[in-house]
Amino acid sequence: MRENEKELYQIKRELSIRKIIIVSIVSIIIISIIVLVSLYISKESFRKWVDINILRKNVTEQDIASIDLDIDKNNQIFCYDKYIGILNDKNLILYNSSGNNVMEMPININTAIFDSTNKYLVIAEKNGQEFCVISDKTYLWDGKVDGEILQVHINKNGYVVLVTTDTTYKSIITVYDDSGKQLLKNYLSTTRVVDVSITNDNKYVAFAEMDTSGTLISSNVKIISIEEAEKNSEQAIINSYNADASKMIVSLEYQEKNNLVCEYDNSINLINNENNTEMLSIDNKTTFISVNLADSIAYITEEGSKMFNSNSVLNIVNTSNNQKNIYNFDEVVKEMYAQGNIIGVNVGTEIYFINTNGILIKKYTSNQEITNVQISSDLAIVIYKDRVEIINL
């Protein structure tokens, strides 16, 4: 009996030691993960090292798919959702993110202007009359207007806003639902529409207008209720915000929670619940700005340069809670692009794709200067004369 008790005691002791070892190892692993994640979030230098050396977020031309272009044709190229579209000779070819041809369709448009949000794409004849709407790979509907098309916009639900002009009116704003039904038409006889945006809930359209008829140029932002416009077009404008004479409107964008972000030449303003608040004052250190994001504004500042050293900072500010994220560059930024939750920063032969949390998604390195970039929700394209490089994000 005593011998059996000794063996049983020894077995229990070994099991207890194993449990302690296992718990200790698991605890060390968990603590290490927590420390590494904390360092990744809080230490930018460590995060950059991990992104490039561990997570392998750096890609080159040899790592990605491409589409060869016929340089003898007038190729008009754009990307949306997970597709790349190439329009020439009134024929639209869609490619997937692997560079494979997935769809061809005739489009009665020669010189295109376009806009996209998620899976929806609207294409129109620049200074012409025809336009069409595509969802994913499906041709949904098309239309024809009087006058000339100046701008096209589409939201994530497929609602379209056109800005046109004719011999009587400087600007005409027309809104269509996702089936092509016309919802409203707003006529402006003396002012030019600079930009227009529609909310994600399809309820409001905001437009920025510029009046050059007087001695001083004036900029205004007005908001149209689509519901009111369907009842009485004369009472459709429910709010109007007149800027100071020193301010010139550049662009505007409806973001999440119906936040209307307005870019002026000297500030960024946020309009929400009838409050018009200045978010950012623009000075000569600010080189690039974009409000074309889902819930943030992005801007580049040059923090000072020396003979052989320059430093640029990408600043990302959430428009709902004012939380700020930054990403530093040791180079001078050449261009910035923004779409949805992604910001592209071009520094010459390299381009960084960063999300609105300030985290690097992908870094692309080219053998030549990068000059033409487009971004969608799923991919980015770098356009050269003879090819299109596809970067999955």
C-alpha positions as CSV (number, residue, x, y, z in Angstrom):
1,M,0.0,0.0,0.0
2,R,2.8,2.4,0.9
3,E,4.4,1.7,-2.4
4,N,1.2,2.5,-4.3
5,E,0.7,5.7,-2.3
6,K,4.2,6.9,-3.1
7,E,3.6,6.2,-6.9
8,L,0.3,8.1,-6.7
9,Y,1.9,11.0,-4.9
10,Q,4.7,11.1,-7.5
11,I,2.2,11.1,-10.4
12,K,0.1,14.0,-8.8
13,R,3.3,15.9,-8.2
14,E,4.4,15.6,-11.8
15,L,1.0,16.6,-13.0
16,S,1.0,19.6,-10.7
17,I,4.5,20.7,-12.0
18,R,3.3,20.2,-15.6
19,K,0.3,22.4,-15.0
20,I,2.5,25.1,-13.4
21,I,4.8,24.9,-16.4
22,I,2.0,25.1,-19.0
23,V,0.3,28.0,-17.1
24,S,3.6,29.8,-16.9
25,I,4.3,29.3,-20.7
26,V,0.8,30.4,-21.6
27,S,1.0,33.5,-19.3
28,I,4.4,34.4,-20.8
29,I,3.0,34.1,-24.4
30,I,-0.1,36.2,-23.5
31,I,2.0,38.9,-21.8
32,S,4.4,38.9,-24.7
33,I,1.5,39.3,-27.2
34,I,0.1,42.2,-25.1
35,V,3.4,43.9,-24.9
36,L,4.1,43.5,-28.6
37,V,0.6,44.7,-29.5
38,S,1.0,47.7,-27.2
39,L,4.4,48.5,-28.7
40,Y,2.9,48.2,-32.2
41,I,0.1,50.6,-31.4
42,S,2.1,53.1,-29.4
43,K,5.6,53.1,-30.9
44,E,5.6,54.3,-34.5
45,S,9.2,53.2,-35.2
46,F,8.5,49.7,-33.9
47,R,5.3,49.5,-35.9
48,K,7.1,50.5,-39.1
49,W,9.8,47.9,-38.5
50,V,7.2,45.2,-38.0
51,D,5.2,46.3,-41.0
52,I,8.1,46.0,-43.4
53,N,10.2,43.2,-41.9
54,I,7.7,40.9,-40.2
55,L,4.3,41.5,-41.8
56,R,5.9,42.1,-45.3
57,K,3.6,44.9,-46.3
58,N,6.1,46.2,-48.8
59,V,5.4,45.1,-52.4
60,T,7.1,45.9,-55.7
61,E,6.2,45.6,-59.4
62,Q,7.3,42.0,-59.4
63,D,4.9,41.0,-56.6
64,I,1.6,42.3,-58.1
65,A,-0.6,41.8,-61.1
66,S,-0.8,44.3,-64.0
67,I,-2.8,45.0,-67.1
68,D,-1.1,45.9,-70.4
69,L,-2.4,48.9,-72.3
70,D,-2.7,49.6,-76.0
71,I,-0.9,52.9,-76.1
72,D,-2.4,53.7,-79.5
73,K,-5.9,54.0,-77.9
74,N,-7.4,56.7,-75.7
75,N,-7.5,54.6,-72.6
76,Q,-9.7,56.1,-69.8
77,I,-9.0,54.2,-66.6
78,F,-10.7,54.1,-63.2
79,C,-11.2,51.6,-60.4
80,Y,-14.2,51.0,-58.1
81,D,-14.9,48.3,-55.5
82,K,-12.8,45.3,-56.6
83,Y,-12.7,46.1,-60.3
84,I,-10.6,48.1,-62.8
85,G,-12.4,49.7,-65.7
86,I,-10.8,50.6,-69.0
87,L,-12.9,52.6,-71.5
88,N,-12.0,53.2,-75.1
89,D,-13.8,53.2,-78.4
90,K,-17.1,53.2,-76.5
91,N,-16.3,49.8,-75.0
92,L,-15.8,49.3,-71.3
93,I,-13.7,46.3,-70.2
94,L,-13.8,45.3,-66.5
95,Y,-10.8,43.5,-64.9
96,N,-10.6,41.9,-61.5
97,S,-7.8,42.4,-58.9
98,S,-5.8,39.6,-60.6
99,G,-5.8,41.5,-63.9
100,N,-8.2,39.1,-65.6
101,N,-10.9,40.3,-68.0
102,V,-14.2,39.6,-66.4
103,M,-16.7,41.6,-68.4
104,E,-17.1,43.8,-71.5
105,M,-20.0,46.1,-72.2
106,P,-20.8,48.9,-74.8
107,I,-20.9,52.4,-73.3
108,N,-22.1,55.3,-75.5
109,I,-19.5,57.7,-74.0
110,N,-16.4,59.1,-75.6
111,T,-14.8,61.3,-73.0
112,A,-15.8,60.1,-69.5
113,I,-16.1,61.7,-66.1
114,F,-17.0,59.2,-63.3
115,D,-17.6,58.7,-59.6
116,S,-17.9,55.6,-57.5
117,T,-18.8,54.5,-54.0
118,N,-18.3,50.9,-53.0
119,K,-19.9,48.7,-55.7
120,Y,-21.6,51.6,-57.6
121,L,-20.1,53.4,-60.5
122,V,-21.6,56.3,-62.6
123,I,-20.0,57.3,-65.9
124,A,-21.0,60.4,-67.9
125,E,-20.0,62.2,-71.1
126,K,-17.9,65.2,-70.1
127,N,-19.7,68.3,-71.3
128,G,-22.2,66.0,-73.0
129,Q,-25.7,64.6,-72.2
130,E,-25.5,60.9,-71.6
131,F,-24.6,58.9,-68.5
132,C,-25.0,55.4,-67.1
133,V,-24.9,53.5,-63.8
134,I,-23.2,50.2,-63.1
135,S,-23.4,48.1,-59.9
136,D,-20.7,45.4,-59.5
137,K,-20.6,44.0,-63.0
138,T,-24.2,44.8,-63.9
139,Y,-25.3,47.6,-66.2
140,L,-28.2,49.1,-64.3
141,W,-29.6,52.0,-66.1
142,D,-28.8,55.0,-68.2
143,G,-30.1,58.5,-68.9
144,K,-29.9,61.6,-71.1
145,V,-30.2,65.2,-70.0
146,D,-30.6,68.6,-71.6
147,G,-27.6,70.9,-71.5
148,E,-24.1,69.7,-70.6
149,I,-23.0,67.5,-67.7
150,L,-20.3,69.1,-65.5
151,Q,-20.2,66.8,-62.5
152,V,-21.4,63.3,-61.4
153,H,-21.7,61.9,-57.9
154,I,-23.0,58.6,-56.5
155,N,-23.5,57.4,-52.9
156,K,-23.2,53.9,-51.5
157,N,-26.9,53.1,-52.2
158,G,-26.7,54.0,-55.9
159,Y,-28.3,57.5,-55.7
160,V,-26.9,59.8,-58.4
161,V,-26.5,63.6,-58.4
162,L,-25.8,65.4,-61.7
163,V,-24.6,68.9,-62.1
164,T,-25.4,70.3,-65.5
165,T,-25.6,73.7,-67.2
166,D,-27.6,75.1,-70.1
167,T,-28.1,78.4,-71.9
168,T,-30.5,79.7,-69.2
169,Y,-29.0,78.4,-65.9
170,K,-25.4,78.3,-64.7
171,S,-26.0,75.2,-62.7
172,I,-28.8,72.6,-62.5
173,I,-28.7,69.9,-59.8
174,T,-30.6,66.7,-60.5
175,V,-31.0,63.7,-58.2
176,Y,-32.0,60.2,-59.2
177,D,-32.7,57.1,-57.0
178,D,-31.1,53.7,-57.5
179,S,-33.6,52.8,-60.2
180,G,-33.2,55.9,-62.2
181,K,-36.3,57.7,-61.0
182,Q,-35.8,61.5,-60.9
183,L,-36.4,62.8,-57.4
184,L,-35.6,66.5,-57.7
185,K,-34.2,69.3,-59.9
186,N,-32.8,72.5,-58.5
187,Y,-32.0,75.5,-60.8
188,L,-29.3,78.1,-60.1
189,S,-29.3,81.1,-62.4
190,T,-26.4,83.2,-61.1
191,T,-24.1,80.8,-59.1
192,R,-21.8,78.0,-60.1
193,V,-21.8,74.7,-58.2
194,V,-18.3,73.9,-57.0
195,D,-19.1,70.5,-55.4
196,V,-22.1,68.4,-54.3
197,S,-22.6,65.5,-52.0
198,I,-25.5,63.2,-50.9
199,T,-26.0,61.6,-47.5
200,N,-25.7,57.8,-47.0
201,D,-29.4,57.7,-45.9
202,N,-30.4,59.4,-49.2
203,K,-32.2,62.2,-47.3
204,Y,-30.1,65.3,-48.0
205,V,-28.0,66.8,-50.8
206,A,-25.5,69.5,-50.0
207,F,-23.9,71.8,-52.6
208,A,-21.2,74.4,-52.5
209,E,-21.8,77.4,-54.8
210,M,-19.7,80.3,-55.8
211,D,-21.2,83.7,-56.9
212,T,-18.9,85.7,-59.1
213,S,-21.5,88.2,-60.2
214,G,-20.6,90.9,-57.6
215,T,-17.5,92.8,-56.8
216,L,-16.5,90.2,-54.2
217,I,-16.6,86.5,-54.8
218,S,-18.9,84.8,-52.3
219,S,-19.0,81.1,-51.3
220,N,-22.1,79.4,-49.8
221,V,-23.1,75.9,-48.7
222,K,-26.8,74.9,-49.0
223,I,-28.6,71.8,-48.0
224,I,-31.6,70.4,-49.9
225,S,-34.1,68.0,-48.3
226,I,-35.0,65.4,-50.9
227,E,-38.3,64.7,-49.1
228,E,-39.3,68.4,-49.1
229,A,-38.2,68.7,-52.8
230,E,-40.6,66.0,-53.8
231,K,-43.5,67.9,-52.1
232,N,-42.5,71.5,-53.0
233,S,-39.3,72.3,-54.9
234,E,-39.4,76.0,-53.9
235,Q,-39.0,75.0,-50.2
236,A,-36.4,72.3,-50.7
237,I,-33.5,74.2,-49.4
238,I,-33.7,73.8,-45.6
239,N,-30.3,75.4,-44.6
240,S,-27.8,77.9,-46.0
241,Y,-24.4,78.8,-44.7
242,N,-22.7,81.9,-46.1
243,A,-18.9,82.0,-45.7
244,D,-16.9,85.1,-44.9
245,A,-15.6,87.1,-47.9
246,S,-12.1,85.8,-47.1
247,K,-13.2,82.2,-47.5
248,M,-13.4,80.4,-50.9
249,I,-15.1,77.0,-51.0
250,V,-13.1,74.1,-52.5
251,S,-15.0,70.9,-51.9
252,L,-17.4,69.2,-49.5
253,E,-18.3,65.7,-48.5
254,Y,-21.1,64.0,-46.5
255,Q,-19.5,61.5,-44.1
256,E,-20.9,59.1,-41.5
257,K,-23.6,60.4,-39.1
258,N,-24.5,63.0,-41.8
259,N,-21.4,65.0,-40.9
260,L,-20.9,67.6,-43.7
261,V,-17.2,68.4,-44.0
262,C,-16.4,71.6,-46.0
263,E,-13.0,72.4,-47.3
264,Y,-12.3,76.1,-47.8
265,D,-9.0,77.7,-49.0
266,N,-8.1,78.6,-45.4
267,S,-10.0,76.2,-43.1
268,I,-11.9,72.9,-42.8
269,N,-15.4,73.3,-41.3
270,L,-17.8,70.7,-40.0
271,I,-21.6,71.2,-40.3
272,N,-23.7,69.0,-38.1
273,N,-27.1,69.5,-36.6
274,E,-27.1,73.1,-38.0
275,N,-23.8,73.9,-36.2
276,N,-21.0,75.2,-38.4
277,T,-17.7,74.6,-36.6
278,E,-14.1,75.3,-37.8
279,M,-12.1,72.1,-37.3
280,L,-8.8,73.2,-38.8
281,S,-7.2,76.4,-39.8
282,I,-5.0,75.9,-42.9
283,D,-1.6,77.6,-42.8
284,N,1.4,77.5,-45.2
285,K,2.8,74.3,-43.6
286,T,-0.2,72.4,-44.9
287,T,0.5,71.0,-48.4
288,F,-2.3,68.5,-49.1
289,I,-5.9,68.2,-47.7
290,S,-8.7,65.7,-48.4
291,V,-12.2,65.5,-46.9
292,N,-13.1,62.5,-49.2
293,L,-13.1,60.0,-46.4
294,A,-15.8,58.0,-44.6
295,D,-15.3,59.6,-41.2
296,S,-12.2,61.7,-41.2
297,I,-10.2,64.5,-42.7
298,A,-6.6,64.0,-43.8
299,Y,-3.9,66.6,-44.3
300,I,-0.1,66.7,-44.8
301,T,2.1,69.2,-43.0
302,E,5.8,69.9,-43.6
303,E,7.3,70.1,-40.2
304,G,10.6,71.6,-41.4
305,S,13.4,70.6,-43.7
306,K,17.1,70.7,-43.8
307,M,19.5,70.5,-46.7
308,F,19.6,66.7,-46.8
309,N,16.6,65.9,-44.6
310,S,12.8,66.6,-44.8
311,N,10.0,65.5,-42.6
312,S,6.3,65.3,-43.6
313,V,3.4,64.3,-41.3
314,L,0.1,62.8,-42.3
315,N,-2.5,64.0,-39.9
316,I,-5.8,62.1,-39.7
317,V,-8.7,63.6,-37.6
318,N,-11.9,61.7,-37.0
319,T,-14.8,64.1,-37.6
320,S,-17.1,62.5,-35.0
321,N,-14.8,62.4,-31.9
322,N,-11.8,64.5,-33.0
323,Q,-9.4,61.6,-32.3
324,K,-6.1,62.3,-34.1
325,N,-3.7,59.8,-35.6
326,I,-0.4,60.6,-37.3
327,Y,2.1,58.9,-39.6
328,N,5.5,60.4,-40.2
329,F,7.6,60.4,-43.4
330,D,11.2,61.2,-43.9
331,E,10.5,62.4,-47.4
332,V,8.7,65.3,-49.0
333,V,5.2,64.2,-50.1
334,K,4.4,64.6,-53.8
335,E,0.7,63.8,-53.7
336,M,-2.1,62.5,-51.5
337,Y,-5.2,60.4,-52.4
338,A,-8.1,59.5,-50.2
339,Q,-11.2,57.2,-50.5
340,G,-13.4,55.6,-47.9
341,N,-11.0,54.6,-45.1
342,I,-7.8,54.6,-47.1
343,I,-5.2,57.3,-47.7
344,G,-2.5,57.1,-50.3
345,V,0.7,59.1,-49.8
346,N,3.0,59.4,-52.8
347,V,6.6,60.2,-52.1
348,G,8.0,59.8,-55.6
349,T,8.9,56.2,-56.4
350,E,7.0,54.9,-53.3
351,I,3.5,55.1,-52.2
352,Y,2.1,54.3,-48.7
353,F,-1.5,53.2,-48.2
354,I,-2.6,54.0,-44.7
355,N,-6.0,53.5,-43.0
356,T,-7.7,56.2,-40.9
357,N,-6.3,54.6,-37.7
358,G,-2.8,55.6,-38.9
359,I,-1.8,52.0,-39.6
360,L,0.1,51.0,-42.8
361,I,-1.9,48.7,-45.1
362,K,0.6,48.4,-47.9
363,K,3.7,50.1,-49.3
364,Y,4.3,50.0,-53.0
365,T,7.8,50.6,-54.5
366,S,8.2,51.4,-58.2
367,N,11.2,51.5,-60.5
368,Q,10.0,54.9,-61.8
369,E,8.2,58.0,-60.7
370,I,4.6,57.5,-59.6
371,T,2.3,60.2,-61.0
372,N,-1.2,58.7,-61.5
373,V,-2.9,56.8,-58.7
374,Q,-6.5,55.8,-58.0
375,I,-8.0,54.1,-54.9
376,S,-11.2,52.2,-54.3
377,S,-12.5,50.4,-51.2
378,D,-10.6,47.2,-52.1
379,L,-7.6,48.1,-54.3
380,A,-5.4,50.8,-55.7
381,I,-4.1,51.2,-59.2
382,V,-0.9,52.9,-60.4
383,I,-1.3,54.0,-64.0
384,Y,1.6,54.2,-66.4
385,K,1.6,54.9,-70.1
386,D,1.8,51.2,-71.1
387,R,0.3,49.3,-68.1
388,V,-1.8,49.5,-65.0
389,E,-0.3,48.0,-61.7
390,I,-2.9,46.5,-59.3
391,I,-2.3,46.7,-55.5
392,N,-4.7,44.7,-53.3
393,L,-5.4,46.5,-50.1
